[in-house]
Amino acid sequence: MLFFFSVRVEHGDVSFEELWDEWEKEVDAAQGAVSAGKIRALYKVSGQRRVIGILDAESHDELDRIFMAALPMAHRLDFEEIVPVREYGDFADDVRKRWQE
């Protein structure tokens, strides 16, 4: 199941040095998830402490586990939006078939 997500990083009351240390751990985890195919697309929004992407989760439960606990910066992340999405090619196939099987 694919999910679009938009997340804002709230720095709270930590120093910039502490925030950079946390970001570095998050970067390592995110790039590992991209390499593993768990994250299909990932972008940093320029000029903002915001990241958007597409995550491939097997279930809503896995989505919850990833976003609520598995991320190094989970305690600093404000999830603005999480939306289920589907591959456009699959949608196009359904349109061409007029939604009939």
C-alpha positions in Angstrom: 0.0 0.0 0.0 1.4 3.4 -1.0 1.0 6.5 1.1 2.0 10.1 0.3 3.2 11.8 3.4 4.1 15.4 4.3 6.0 15.9 7.6 7.3 19.0 9.3 10.3 18.8 11.7 9.7 20.7 14.9 13.1 21.6 16.5 11.7 22.4 20.0 14.2 23.6 22.5 17.3 21.8 21.4 20.5 23.5 20.1 21.2 23.6 16.4 24.1 21.2 17.0 21.7 18.7 18.7 19.2 19.1 15.9 21.9 18.4 13.2 23.0 15.3 15.1 19.3 14.1 15.1 18.9 15.0 11.4 22.0 13.0 10.6 20.5 9.9 12.2 17.2 10.5 10.4 19.1 10.9 7.0 20.8 7.5 7.5 17.5 5.8 8.4 15.7 7.5 5.4 18.4 6.6 2.9 18.4 3.0 4.2 14.6 2.8 3.7 15.0 4.2 0.2 17.6 1.6 -0.6 15.4 -1.2 0.8 12.4 0.0 -1.3 10.3 0.9 1.7 10.4 4.6 0.7 9.6 5.0 -3.0 10.2 8.8 -3.3 11.6 11.3 -0.8 12.1 15.0 -1.1 13.2 17.8 1.2 11.1 21.0 0.7 13.5 23.8 0.0 13.6 26.6 2.6 11.5 24.6 5.1 12.0 22.0 7.7 9.6 19.8 5.8 10.0 16.4 4.0 7.5 14.8 1.6 7.5 11.4 0.0 5.8 8.1 -0.9 6.1 5.2 1.5 5.3 1.6 0.7 3.7 0.0 3.8 2.2 -3.5 4.0 -0.6 -2.4 6.3 -1.9 0.5 8.3 -0.3 -1.1 11.3 3.1 -1.0 9.7 2.5 2.6 8.7 1.8 3.4 12.3 4.8 1.6 13.6 7.1 3.3 11.2 5.8 6.8 11.7 5.2 6.6 15.4 8.3 4.8 16.7 10.8 3.5 14.1 12.0 6.9 12.9 14.9 8.5 14.9 13.2 11.8 14.9 9.7 10.5 15.5 9.3 12.7 18.6 10.0 15.8 16.5 7.9 15.0 13.5 4.5 16.7 12.9 2.7 14.7 10.2 0.7 17.2 8.2 -0.8 14.7 5.8 -0.8 11.0 5.2 -2.8 10.0 2.1 -3.3 6.5 0.5 -2.3 6.6 -3.2 -2.1 4.2 -6.1 0.1 3.9 -9.1 -1.3 6.0 -11.9 -0.7 3.2 -14.5 -3.0 0.9 -12.5 -5.7 3.6 -12.4 -5.3 4.1 -16.1 -5.8 0.4 -16.7 -9.1 0.5 -14.7 -10.3 3.5 -16.7 -9.6 1.8 -20.0 -11.5 -1.3 -18.7 -14.3 1.0 -17.5 -13.8 -0.5 -14.0 -14.9 -4.0 -15.2 -13.1 -7.2 -14.6 
